[in-house]
Amino acid sequence: MTLIEVLIAMTILVLAISGLYMSFSQGLQIYRRSEEGLDRGQEIRMFLTFFRKDLRNMISYGPVPFKGKTGEIEFPTRVRKYTNRGYKDGLYKVKYKITSDRIEREEESIQEKAGGGKEKREMVVLDQIRKGEFAFPYKDDETVGVMWTELWDPEDNLGMPHALRLKMQLITPVEKKKTGITVVGSGTTEGVLSYFDEYFYVSQGVWGSLE
């Protein structure tokens, strides 16, 4: 075998190895992106499961009426917890609060514990969001369809709203240098923006009055 033949063979081998490496690298990037998307989707599904459960167990309780505004809702609901004696249902005041980049959930027992004081708990139920807001449904005899407003005042509306609307932008983080994704938010958070707009119906609720 001549030197030229050796060089040609080595060139072909290098090209083949480079092609295999590029294919492997691209496949790994696709896998990582899909894994990130699945993790983000799971976070959103967990939040929605939690949120829907609280709304489904919401009750009308005079001393703790439903209150709502753009960035916050507060209402009484039944919460089931596991104790050393098994599962136990309790009545709690639950608050969902939207900040600039997350949704927080606070709960406080309405009845005091046996030893005095109330049980409290706070947690972040969904992060990496932007421009989140709640809206509440109003109707009257002259209005066609439903009008969504940013306030539910218990002094003007008796009971809980017939539905809730939640709008927000969701951020799915990715690696900018590999995907060329636009930087969003404060300039330190990188990711893909997707838009969320969903209605949550409350069977025992009422329409707000525009009068």
C-alpha positions in Angstrom: 0.0 0.0 0.0 1.4 3.3 -1.0 1.6 6.4 1.1 -1.2 8.1 -0.9 -3.5 5.1 -0.4 -2.8 5.3 3.4 -3.6 9.0 3.5 -6.8 8.5 1.5 -7.9 5.6 3.9 -7.1 7.7 6.9 -9.1 10.7 5.5 -12.1 8.4 4.9 -11.8 7.0 8.4 -11.7 10.5 9.9 -14.7 11.6 7.9 -16.7 8.6 9.0 -15.8 9.0 12.6 -16.7 12.8 12.4 -20.1 11.9 10.9 -20.8 9.3 13.6 -19.8 11.8 16.3 -22.1 14.6 14.9 -25.0 12.2 14.7 -24.5 11.0 18.2 -24.1 14.6 19.5 -27.3 15.8 17.7 -29.2 12.8 19.1 -28.0 13.5 22.6 -29.1 17.2 22.3 -32.6 16.1 21.1 -32.9 13.7 24.0 -31.9 16.3 26.5 -34.4 18.9 25.1 -37.2 16.3 25.1 -36.3 15.4 28.7 -36.4 19.0 29.7 -39.8 19.5 28.0 -41.2 16.4 29.8 -40.0 17.6 33.2 -41.5 21.0 32.6 -44.8 19.4 31.5 -44.9 17.3 34.6 -44.4 20.4 36.8 -47.4 22.1 35.1 -49.6 19.0 35.3 -48.8 18.7 39.1 -49.8 22.3 39.6 -53.0 21.9 37.7 -53.9 18.8 39.7 -53.3 20.6 42.9 -55.2 23.7 41.8 -58.2 21.8 40.4 -58.4 19.8 43.6 -58.6 22.9 45.8 -61.3 24.4 43.6 -63.3 21.1 43.5 -63.2 21.0 47.4 -64.0 24.7 47.8 -67.0 25.4 50.0 -69.1 28.4 50.9 -68.2 29.5 54.4 -69.4 32.9 55.7 -66.5 33.9 57.9 -64.0 33.2 55.1 -65.6 34.3 51.8 -64.0 33.9 48.4 -61.8 36.9 47.5 -60.1 37.5 44.2 -58.0 40.0 42.4 -55.6 39.9 39.5 -52.7 38.5 41.4 -54.3 36.6 44.2 -57.3 34.4 45.2 -58.3 33.3 48.7 -61.1 30.8 49.6 -62.1 28.1 52.1 -61.6 24.5 51.0 -61.4 21.0 52.4 -57.9 19.5 52.6 -57.2 15.9 53.3 -54.0 15.1 55.2 -52.3 12.0 56.5 -51.8 11.7 60.2 -50.6 9.0 62.5 -54.3 8.0 62.8 -54.9 7.8 59.1 -56.3 10.4 56.7 -58.2 13.4 58.1 -60.2 16.1 56.4 -59.8 19.7 57.6 -61.1 23.1 56.7 -58.5 25.5 55.5 -58.2 29.0 54.1 -56.1 28.6 50.9 -54.5 31.5 49.0 -52.9 31.4 45.6 -50.6 34.3 45.0 -48.9 35.2 41.7 -45.6 37.0 41.9 -43.4 38.2 39.0 -42.0 34.7 38.3 -44.0 32.1 40.3 -47.3 31.0 41.9 -47.3 30.5 45.6 -49.8 28.5 47.7 -50.5 29.3 51.3 -52.9 27.4 53.6 -54.0 28.1 57.1 -56.3 25.9 59.2 -59.6 27.7 60.0 -59.9 26.0 63.3 -57.2 26.1 66.0 -55.2 23.1 66.8 -55.8 21.3 70.1 -52.7 22.9 71.7 -53.7 26.3 70.4 -52.6 28.2 67.3 -53.3 27.5 63.6 -51.5 25.2 61.2 -49.9 27.1 58.4 -48.0 26.0 55.3 -46.5 27.8 52.3 -45.0 26.4 49.1 -44.2 27.4 45.5 -46.5 25.4 43.3 -45.2 26.7 39.9 -42.2 28.7 39.0 -40.6 30.2 35.9 -43.7 32.1 34.7 -44.4 35.6 33.6 -47.4 37.9 33.5 -49.7 35.7 35.4 -53.2 36.9 36.3 -56.6 35.7 37.5 -60.0 36.9 36.1 -63.6 36.4 37.3 -66.9 36.1 35.3 -69.7 38.6 35.3 -73.0 38.6 33.5 -76.2 40.7 33.5 -79.4 40.7 31.5 -78.1 43.2 29.0 -74.7 41.6 28.4 -74.2 39.0 25.7 -71.9 36.3 26.9 -69.5 36.6 29.9 -67.4 39.6 30.9 -64.1 38.8 32.7 -62.9 41.3 35.3 -60.0 41.5 37.6 -61.8 41.7 40.9 -64.2 39.5 42.9 -65.3 41.4 46.0 -67.4 39.5 48.6 -69.2 42.6 49.5 -70.7 42.9 46.0 -71.0 39.2 45.2 -72.3 36.6 47.5 -70.7 33.2 47.2 -67.9 31.9 45.0 -67.5 32.7 41.2 -69.0 30.2 38.7 -65.5 30.0 37.0 -62.0 31.3 37.2 -59.6 32.2 34.4 -55.9 31.9 34.7 -53.5 33.4 32.1 -49.8 33.4 32.2 -46.6 32.9 30.1 -44.7 29.7 30.8 -40.9 29.6 30.5 -39.2 26.3 29.6 -35.5 26.6 30.2 -33.0 25.5 27.5 -29.3 26.0 26.8 -29.0 29.2 24.8 -25.6 28.4 23.2 -27.0 25.2 21.6 -30.4 26.4 20.5 -30.2 30.2 19.9 -33.1 30.8 22.2 -34.0 34.5 23.0 -33.3 35.6 26.5 -36.5 36.6 28.4 -37.4 38.1 31.7 -34.8 39.9 33.6 -32.0 38.9 31.2 -30.8 36.0 33.4 -33.5 33.5 32.7 -33.3 31.7 29.4 -36.0 29.7 27.8 -38.9 29.2 25.4 -42.1 31.1 26.1 -45.5 29.4 25.8 -48.9 30.9 26.5 -51.3 29.4 29.0 -55.0 30.5 29.1 -57.4 28.2 30.8 -60.9 28.3 32.4 -61.7 26.5 35.7 -65.4 25.9 36.3 -67.0 25.8 39.7 -70.3 24.0 39.7 -71.6 25.5 42.9 -70.5 29.0 42.0 -72.5 32.1 40.8 -72.1 34.7 38.1 -70.9 38.1 39.3 -73.3 40.9 38.9 -72.5 44.0 36.9 -75.1 46.2 38.6 
